[in-house]
Amino acid sequence: MKNLLLNKERIKASGKLNRPRLVLILNPKPSLNSIHRFTFGQKILLFILFTLGMLFCSILYSSGPDILTATPRHHSFGKTWEQSKYAQLKTLAMLIEMYPDHEIYFLDRDARFLGQTGLLIGEIENDPTLKNRIHFLNVSRENVKDPLLKEYLKQEGISEKSLEQGKKILFIDTGFIGSLPRHIMSLFPNHKEQFRVQMVEAAPAAREYRSPFPSMRVFGTEFSKYYPQQDILLSNLNIVYRYALLPKSELRSDSYVIDPQGKIIPKSSLGSRDANDGEINPIKTRQYEEDLQDFMRNPANRFLLDKLRREWKTAYSLWKEGDKPKLVNELKRWIETKGPQGLAMAMDFIEMNHTNLVGNFLITPEDLGIKRQEFNINPKRLTKHNLPVSFFRSCLKTLQGLNK
């Protein structure tokens, strides 16, 4: 201590005490001779080396979402998140019951919270079968052409062998044209009938001729009661955009690597951040997971989930049994008693019926007393024709404008 005071007095006497300098302490009992001061040029060089290191080093992703280890704890994150939680609950009730024979693959990262809601349902209901149906695919537009993609898919349960054994797969993507599910399906041309796609919000243009992808109005209606009766892309684009911008724990993956144990791991370069990534904040993301745990364990929300699952299960059973009159009456009851959410549920059933659940019979908007112009501004929504490319370009301009 005496040496420290003496050194302080010497520096003060030299008139340099108030001039901040970066120092490297090499001795636990420092003296003037044991303190190295970097020059201005050395400091600049160290800063540049540190920055380049951050840009070019990479992050290897962990094994996957760990929502099940989060402690239920209430947090307040504003209106968008509160709406999202109910939207996720209502959407999962539909997906679980309308696709009982499918493995459900959520495309990371934008659909991660939605998939985590599914995991929580399986955990809370003590349903290991449901938990085993939930999967996360870390595929992005940055790594979709990586040569290891097909091996990564095989590792995650999607392969020629699993498909030959009869595995059915449902992809969940946020929006807007399903380019990632399309590419994955193109890798397995002999098994197209075993794939289905549900979009949170699908563009009405540039769809496959035979099987356009349905949107999920039960999700969007939680944000706007007018959602079912508006054109999904043009009128409500901000819904899925806001949802995709919720905090995330890591950057978008841009490639795959093989670890020493032979496992294929998604990798992200820190310098590859996308403008649409939103806030990258692991701590805040964990708090969102804690709040989602708290929300899904609330008895009132569990009661709501159970009620919705029973309603969707009833509708699916009537469709499987071929009982069109009873199914029409059930969907009409939804519209009459549930308001906008009931209308959204009925519309979602119709669109799934025309795209993913083709086979027994078709329900039309007219069967439920819904005018087609109210079902969607686009009159070709339920047809197998694509809109002009010029229309889709206008959608892209909308996207670009929101992204500025």
C-alpha positions in Angstrom: 0.0 0.0 0.0 2.9 2.3 0.8 4.4 1.7 -2.6 1.0 2.4 -4.3 0.7 5.8 -2.5 4.2 6.7 -3.4 3.7 5.9 -7.1 0.5 7.9 -7.1 2.3 10.9 -5.7 5.1 10.6 -8.2 2.6 10.4 -11.1 0.7 13.4 -9.7 3.9 15.4 -9.4 4.6 14.7 -13.1 1.3 16.3 -14.0 0.0 13.1 -15.7 -2.5 11.8 -13.2 -5.6 13.1 -15.0 -4.5 11.9 -18.5 -6.2 8.5 -18.9 -4.0 5.8 -20.4 -4.4 2.1 -21.1 -2.0 0.2 -18.8 -1.0 -3.4 -18.5 -0.2 -4.4 -15.0 2.5 -7.1 -14.9 3.2 -7.2 -11.2 0.9 -7.6 -8.3 2.9 -4.8 -6.6 3.1 -2.3 -9.4 5.7 0.3 -9.8 6.6 2.8 -12.5 8.9 0.3 -14.1 6.3 -2.5 -14.2 3.6 -0.5 -16.0 3.5 -0.7 -19.8 1.6 2.1 -21.6 0.4 1.4 -25.1 0.9 4.0 -27.8 -2.0 5.5 -29.7 -1.1 3.4 -32.7 -0.9 0.2 -30.7 -4.4 0.9 -29.2 -5.8 1.3 -32.7 -4.2 -1.9 -33.9 -5.6 -3.9 -30.9 -9.0 -2.5 -31.6 -8.9 -3.5 -35.2 -7.7 -7.0 -34.3 -10.4 -7.4 -31.8 -13.1 -6.3 -34.2 -11.9 -8.6 -37.0 -11.8 -11.5 -34.6 -15.5 -10.8 -33.6 -16.5 -10.6 -37.3 -14.8 -13.7 -38.5 -15.2 -16.1 -35.6 -18.3 -18.3 -35.5 -21.0 -19.5 -33.2 -21.9 -23.2 -33.0 -25.5 -23.6 -32.0 -26.5 -25.6 -29.0 -28.5 -28.8 -29.3 -31.8 -26.9 -29.6 -34.4 -24.9 -27.7 -34.3 -25.4 -23.9 -37.7 -23.9 -23.1 -38.4 -27.0 -20.8 -35.6 -25.9 -18.4 -36.9 -22.3 -18.1 -38.3 -21.4 -14.7 -42.0 -20.2 -15.0 -41.7 -16.5 -14.2 -44.0 -13.6 -15.2 -42.5 -10.7 -17.3 -44.1 -7.8 -19.1 -43.0 -7.2 -22.6 -45.8 -5.2 -24.1 -48.9 -5.8 -26.3 -47.3 -7.6 -29.2 -45.9 -10.4 -26.9 -49.2 -10.7 -25.0 -51.1 -11.1 -28.3 -48.4 -13.6 -29.5 -48.9 -15.9 -26.5 -52.6 -16.3 -27.2 -52.0 -16.6 -30.9 -49.5 -19.4 -30.3 -51.8 -21.2 -27.9 -54.7 -21.1 -30.4 -52.6 -22.0 -33.3 -51.1 -25.1 -31.6 -54.5 -26.3 -30.6 -55.3 -26.4 -34.3 -52.1 -27.9 -35.6 -52.0 -30.7 -33.0 -55.5 -31.9 -33.7 -55.7 -31.3 -37.5 -52.4 -33.1 -38.2 -52.5 -36.0 -35.7 -50.4 -38.3 -38.0 -47.7 -35.8 -38.8 -44.3 -35.0 -37.3 -44.3 -31.2 -36.9 -41.1 -29.3 -37.9 -40.8 -25.7 -37.0 -38.4 -23.7 -39.1 -36.0 -21.9 -36.7 -35.6 -19.2 -35.8 -38.8 -17.2 -36.6 -41.1 -20.0 -35.6 -39.2 -21.1 -32.5 -41.5 -19.6 -29.9 -44.4 -21.3 -31.7 -42.7 -24.6 -31.6 -41.7 -24.1 -28.0 -45.4 -23.6 -27.2 -45.9 -27.1 -28.6 -43.2 -28.6 -26.5 -44.7 -27.0 -23.4 -48.1 -28.4 -24.2 -46.6 -31.9 -24.4 -44.7 -31.3 -21.1 -47.6 -29.8 -19.2 -50.1 -32.5 -20.4 -47.5 -35.2 -19.7 -47.8 -36.3 -23.3 -44.4 -37.7 -24.5 -45.9 -38.7 -27.9 -46.7 -35.0 -28.6 -43.3 -33.9 -27.4 -41.7 -36.4 -29.7 -43.7 -34.9 -32.6 -42.2 -31.5 -32.2 -39.0 -30.7 -34.0 -36.9 -27.7 -34.9 -35.1 -27.3 -38.2 -32.3 -24.8 -38.3 -32.6 -24.0 -42.0 -32.4 -20.5 -43.4 -32.0 -18.9 -46.8 -28.3 -18.5 -45.9 -27.6 -22.3 -45.4 -30.3 -23.9 -47.6 -27.8 -24.6 -50.3 -25.1 -26.0 -48.0 -23.8 -29.4 -49.2 -24.4 -30.8 -45.7 -28.1 -29.9 -45.7 -29.4 -33.3 -46.7 -27.2 -35.0 -44.1 -28.5 -32.5 -41.5 -32.1 -33.3 -42.5 -31.3 -37.0 -42.1 -29.9 -36.4 -38.7 -33.2 -34.6 -37.7 -35.3 -37.5 -39.0 -36.1 -36.5 -42.6 -34.6 -39.0 -45.0 -35.4 -41.3 -47.9 -35.5 -44.2 -45.4 -37.9 -42.5 -42.9 -40.2 -41.4 -45.7 -40.2 -44.9 -47.2 -41.3 -46.1 -43.8 -44.4 -43.8 -44.1 -43.3 -40.8 -42.1 -45.5 -37.7 -42.6 -44.1 -34.3 -42.1 -45.7 -30.9 -41.5 -43.5 -27.8 -41.9 -44.4 -24.7 -40.0 -43.0 -21.5 -41.6 -43.8 -17.9 -40.8 -44.0 -16.4 -44.3 -44.3 -15.6 -47.0 -44.0 -18.0 -49.9 -42.5 -21.1 -48.3 -39.2 -21.1 -50.2 -37.5 -23.2 -47.5 -40.1 -26.0 -47.3 -40.2 -26.0 -51.1 -36.5 -26.6 -51.3 -36.5 -29.3 -48.7 -39.4 -31.1 -50.4 -37.6 -30.9 -53.8 -34.8 -33.0 -52.3 -37.3 -35.9 -51.9 -39.3 -35.9 -55.2 -40.7 -39.3 -54.7 -42.4 -38.4 -51.4 -44.2 -35.1 -52.1 -47.5 -36.5 -50.9 -46.0 -37.0 -47.4 -45.2 -33.3 -46.9 -47.6 -30.6 -45.8 -46.9 -26.9 -45.1 -48.7 -24.4 -42.9 -47.7 -20.7 -43.1 -48.4 -18.2 -40.4 -48.9 -15.8 -43.3 -48.8 -17.0 -46.9 -48.5 -14.8 -50.0 -51.3 -15.5 -52.4 -48.9 -15.5 -55.3 -46.0 -17.8 -56.5 -47.5 -20.9 -55.1 -47.1 -24.5 -56.3 -49.8 -25.4 -58.9 -51.2 -28.4 -57.1 -50.9 -27.5 -53.4 -50.9 -23.8 -52.4 -49.9 -23.3 -48.7 -52.6 -22.3 -46.3 -52.2 -19.4 -43.8 -53.3 -19.5 -40.2 -56.0 -16.9 -39.5 -56.4 -18.1 -35.9 -52.9 -16.6 -35.4 -53.5 -13.3 -37.1 -56.9 -12.7 -35.7 -55.4 -12.4 -32.2 -53.8 -9.2 -33.5 -56.7 -7.8 -35.4 -60.4 -8.8 -35.3 -60.7 -7.8 -39.0 -58.0 -10.2 -40.0 -60.2 -13.0 -41.4 -62.0 -10.8 -43.9 -59.0 -9.0 -45.3 -56.4 -9.9 -47.8 -53.8 -11.7 -45.6 -50.6 -10.4 -47.2 -51.5 -6.8 -48.1 -53.5 -5.9 -45.1 -51.8 -7.6 -42.2 -48.2 -8.0 -43.2 -47.1 -6.2 -40.0 -48.5 -9.1 -37.9 -46.0 -11.7 -38.9 -43.2 -9.1 -39.3 -43.6 -8.0 -35.7 -43.7 -11.6 -34.6 -40.5 -12.4 -36.5 -38.7 -9.5 -34.8 -39.2 -10.9 -31.2 -35.8 -11.4 -29.5 -33.7 -14.4 -30.4 -30.7 -16.0 -28.7 -28.5 -16.3 -31.7 -27.8 -15.1 -35.2 -29.2 -16.7 -38.3 -27.3 -19.9 -39.3 -25.3 -19.6 -42.5 -23.7 -23.0 -42.8 -23.2 -26.4 -41.2 -20.1 -28.1 -39.7 -19.4 -31.6 -38.4 -18.3 -31.7 -34.8 -15.7 -34.3 -33.4 -18.5 -36.7 -32.6 -19.8 -36.6 -36.2 -22.9 -34.5 -35.4 -23.9 -31.8 -37.9 -24.2 -28.5 -36.2 -25.6 -25.2 -37.6 -23.0 -22.4 -37.6 -23.4 -18.7 -37.7 -20.7 -16.1 -38.5 -21.0 -13.1 -36.3 -20.5 -10.8 -39.2 -23.5 -12.2 -41.1 -26.3 -10.5 -39.2 -29.4 -10.0 -41.3 -31.4 -6.8 -41.2 -34.6 -8.9 -40.4 -33.0 -10.7 -37.4 -34.4 -8.2 -34.8 -32.8 -8.1 -31.4 -30.2 -10.7 -30.6 -30.3 -11.0 -26.9 -29.9 -14.4 -25.1 -30.8 -13.0 -21.7 -34.0 -11.3 -22.9 -34.9 -14.4 -24.9 -34.6 -16.5 -21.8 -37.0 -14.1 -20.0 -39.5 -14.5 -22.8 -39.2 -18.3 -22.4 -39.8 -17.9 -18.7 -42.9 -15.8 -19.3 -44.2 -18.3 -21.9 -43.7 -21.1 -19.3 -45.7 -19.0 -16.8 -48.4 -18.3 -19.3 -48.9 -21.9 -20.5 -49.1 -23.2 -16.9 -51.9 -20.7 -16.0 -55.0 -22.8 -15.3 -57.3 -20.5 -17.3 -55.0 -20.8 -20.3 -54.8 -24.6 -19.9 -58.7 -24.7 -19.8 -58.8 -22.6 -23.0 -56.3 -24.9 -24.7 -58.2 -28.0 -23.8 -61.5 -26.5 -25.0 -60.0 -25.5 -28.4 -58.3 -28.9 -28.9 -61.6 -30.7 -28.3 -63.4 -28.5 -30.9 -60.7 -29.0 -33.5 -60.6 -32.8 -32.8 -64.4 -32.9 -33.3 -64.2 -31.1 -36.6 -61.3 -33.4 -37.8 -63.2 -36.5 -36.8 -66.3 -35.4 -38.7 -64.2 -34.8 -41.8 -62.6 -38.2 -41.5 -66.0 -39.9 -41.0 -67.3 -38.1 -44.1 -70.1 -36.5 -42.3 -70.4 -33.2 -44.1 -73.7 -32.0 -42.7 -72.6 -32.3 -39.1 -69.2 -30.7 -39.9 -70.9 -27.7 -41.6 -73.1 -27.3 -38.6 -70.1 -27.4 -36.3 -68.2 -24.8 -38.3 -71.3 -22.6 -38.4 -71.5 -22.8 -34.6 -68.0 -21.5 -34.4 -68.9 -18.5 -36.5 -72.1 -17.8 -34.6 -70.7 -18.2 -31.0 -67.0 -17.2 -31.2 -67.0 -14.0 -33.2 -63.9 -13.1 -35.3 -61.9 -16.1 -33.8 -64.7 -18.5 -34.8 -64.8 -17.1 -38.3 -61.0 -17.4 -38.5 -61.2 -21.0 -37.3 -63.8 -21.9 -39.9 -61.8 -20.2 -42.7 -58.7 -22.0 -41.7 -60.5 -25.3 -41.8 -61.8 -24.5 -45.3 -58.4 -23.6 -46.6 -56.7 -26.6 -45.1 -59.5 -28.7 -46.6 -58.7 -27.3 -50.1 -54.9 -27.7 -49.7 -53.6 -30.1 -47.1 -56.6 -32.3 -46.2 -57.9 -33.1 -49.7 -59.6 -36.5 -50.0 -62.9 -37.1 -48.3 -64.9 -34.1 -49.3 -64.6 -30.3 -49.7 -66.2 -27.5 -47.6 -66.7 -24.3 -49.5 -67.3 -20.7 -48.1 -70.8 -20.9 -49.5 -71.5 -23.9 -47.4 -71.1 -21.7 -44.3 -72.7 -18.6 -45.7 -69.5 -16.8 -46.3 -69.2 -14.8 -49.5 -66.1 -15.5 -51.4 -65.2 -11.8 -51.6 -65.3 -11.8 -47.8 -63.2 -14.9 -47.5 -60.3 -13.1 -49.2 -60.0 -10.1 -51.5 -58.1 -12.3 -53.9 -60.9 -14.3 -55.8 -58.3 -17.0 -56.8 -57.3 -17.8 -53.2 -58.9 -21.3 -53.3 -57.9 -22.0 -56.9 -54.8 -23.6 -58.4 -53.8 -20.6 -60.4 -51.1 -18.1 -59.6 -51.6 -14.4 -59.7 -49.5 -12.3 -62.1 -45.8 -11.8 -61.1 -46.4 -8.0 -61.0 -48.7 -8.6 -58.0 -46.0 -10.4 -56.1 -43.5 -7.7 -56.9 -45.8 -5.2 -55.3 -45.8 -7.4 -52.2 -42.0 -7.4 -52.1 -42.1 -3.6 -52.3 -44.3 -3.6 -49.2 -41.8 -5.8 -47.4 -38.9 -3.6 -48.4 -40.8 -0.5 -47.2 -41.4 -2.1 -43.8 -37.8 -3.1 -43.5 -36.4 0.5 -43.8 
